[in-house]
Amino acid sequence: MPHAAIRKLTLTAFRSYPSAQVRVEDGPVVLTGPNGAGKTNILEALSFLSPGRGLRRAQLGEIGHRAPGAAGEAPWAVSALVEGALGEVRLGTGHDPAQEGGVRRCRIDGEPVPSANAFLDHLKVLWLTPEMDGLFLGPPGDRRRYLDRLVLAVDGAHGTRVNGLERALRSRNRLLEENGSARFLDAVEHEVAELAVAVAAARLETVARLAAEIAGHRDDASLFPFAELALDGAVERLIAVHPALEVEDRYRAILRDNRPRDRAAGRTLEGPHLTDLSVSHGEKQLPAARCSTGEQKSLLIGLTLSHARLVASMQGLSPVLLLDDVVAYLDAARRTGLFEALARLGAQVWMTGADPSAFAALERAERFTVAPGAIARG
Ligand SMILES: Nc1ncnc2c1ncn2[C@@H]1O[C@H](COP(=O)(O)OP(=O)(O)OP(=O)(O)O)[C@@H](O)[C@H]1O
């Protein structure tokens, strides 16, 4: 399976780096160094080669390099030479608070593109970070965002649908609050329902594909438990029991009936904007939230590998994987299991850890030592 790979990464005034460059032949790429050295910052820079706010969900203004004691927001940029689906391209992104307000600019081979959605034609970047450790215990909104990223990696139009639905819901909520006319409400609910069904259907389809991928790879399950996935939401329930042609009308009827209730609440109380992704430990038949911390982490690793395989099989090109502080956490057998699974996957993977010995078993790795503001090979 061909794979996408970053060949050169250039950071300009990005977080702890005034400037930095990393060249890699292939991978796996291993970044080690003490706590706070700037390892995650490199993965975060790579995560901006995909749509969204990166793996820390950062505000654009907090990213620009700040010298100690300096105030204000600084411009920053990330550029990467990528061997992608359509050959070699240069993807660039960045933000200049003096010029661009709240959006980051994106370029492909120097030409401006409307958004980072355009990067998806060349590269998919998937990540697993320590911040995701609380995913199963945290609020549903976190799992919904995780779910939408799973979908976006296999369905580039999903981001536009989700954003469109959020906008349409805001219009409906505003109309309800302002006691807007029934005619306007009918029109906006028509739009909400159309987008809601599209969002829910895309999520259900990806979850079904992912479940099939997981079922087909139970061999990895002894090391990383397999996950069972389900979606719980009003429109998903309608899709499960009614013919496809009826779903939009039925959800529109729910919206119409709920108008008084939603007006009182100040928001729309049913729809895919409230859907939750439930994950269970397949062997134990136990909700992930009730599994041990280690089991939850292993479930997340298993899910990441399955998702990467799904992306690869659907796109014909393996994604780039970012694994932040995952390896040090694993026992020796799971570490080896992970390295073997990654080798089978054939994806370029960037891994971080404080301790280089955690990566000793990895063959042919490209190793870098990270110190504050600097990255050195070896
Ligand atoms: N905008 C910024 N300007 C300058 N430095 C920044 C900026 N944002 C974050 N930093 C610095 O980056 C460092 C954190 O880097 P990072 O999270 O990449 O470390 P790490 O090597 O992954 O550490 P750990 O092993 O603890 O996870 C901190 O020292 C932080 O102060």
The ligand as a Tripos MOL2 file, in Angstrom:
@<TRIPOS>MOLECULE
LIG
   31    33     1     0     0
SMALL
NO_CHARGES

@<TRIPOS>ATOM
      1 N1          3.6000   30.3530   21.8080 N.pl3     1 LIG1
      2 C1          4.6460   29.8430   22.4500 C.ar      1 LIG1
      3 N2          5.8540   30.4840   22.4250 N.ar      1 LIG1
      4 C2          6.9360   29.9610   23.0570 C.ar      1 LIG1
      5 N3          6.9200   28.7930   23.7280 N.ar      1 LIG1
      6 C3          5.7510   28.1190   23.7880 C.ar      1 LIG1
      7 C4          4.5630   28.5970   23.1550 C.ar      1 LIG1
      8 N4          3.5770   27.7050   23.3890 N.ar      1 LIG1
      9 C5          4.1110   26.7310   24.1300 C.ar      1 LIG1
     10 N5          5.4050   26.9580   24.3770 N.ar      1 LIG1
     11 C6          6.3510   26.1330   25.1500 C.3       1 LIG1
     12 O1          6.4610   24.8450   24.5840 O.3       1 LIG1
     13 C7          6.8030   23.9350   25.6240 C.3       1 LIG1
     14 C8          5.9190   22.7370   25.5910 C.3       1 LIG1
     15 O2          6.3170   21.9870   24.5260 O.3       1 LIG1
     16 P1          5.7220   20.5380   24.3010 P.3       1 LIG1
     17 O3          4.3590   20.4220   24.8460 O.co2     1 LIG1
     18 O4          5.9370   20.2620   22.8640 O.co2     1 LIG1
     19 O5          6.7140   19.6930   25.2050 O.3       1 LIG1
     20 P2          6.9740   18.1230   25.1830 P.3       1 LIG1
     21 O6          8.3970   17.9210   24.7620 O.co2     1 LIG1
     22 O7          5.9500   17.4140   24.4030 O.co2     1 LIG1
     23 O8          6.8330   17.8360   26.7320 O.3       1 LIG1
     24 P3          6.2460   16.5790   27.5590 P.3       1 LIG1
     25 O9          7.2820   15.5030   27.4870 O.co2     1 LIG1
     26 O10         6.1790   17.1790   28.9210 O.co2     1 LIG1
     27 O11         4.9380   16.2320   26.9960 O.co2     1 LIG1
     28 C9          6.5890   24.6280   26.9570 C.3       1 LIG1
     29 O12         7.8470   24.9230   27.5060 O.3       1 LIG1
     30 C10         5.8410   25.8900   26.5650 C.3       1 LIG1
     31 O13         6.1430   26.9550   27.4020 O.3       1 LIG1
@<TRIPOS>BOND
     1     1     2 1
     2     2     3 ar
     3     2     7 ar
     4     3     4 ar
     5     4     5 ar
     6     5     6 ar
     7     6     7 ar
     8     6    10 ar
     9     7     8 ar
    10     8     9 ar
    11     9    10 ar
    12    10    11 1
    13    11    12 1
    14    11    30 1
    15    12    13 1
    16    13    14 1
    17    13    28 1
    18    14    15 1
    19    15    16 1
    20    16    17 2
    21    16    18 1
    22    16    19 1
    23    19    20 1
    24    20    21 2
    25    20    22 1
    26    20    23 1
    27    23    24 1
    28    24    25 2
    29    24    26 1
    30    24    27 1
    31    28    29 1
    32    28    30 1
    33    30    31 1
@<TRIPOS>SUBSTRUCTURE
     1 LIG1         1 GROUP 0 **** ****
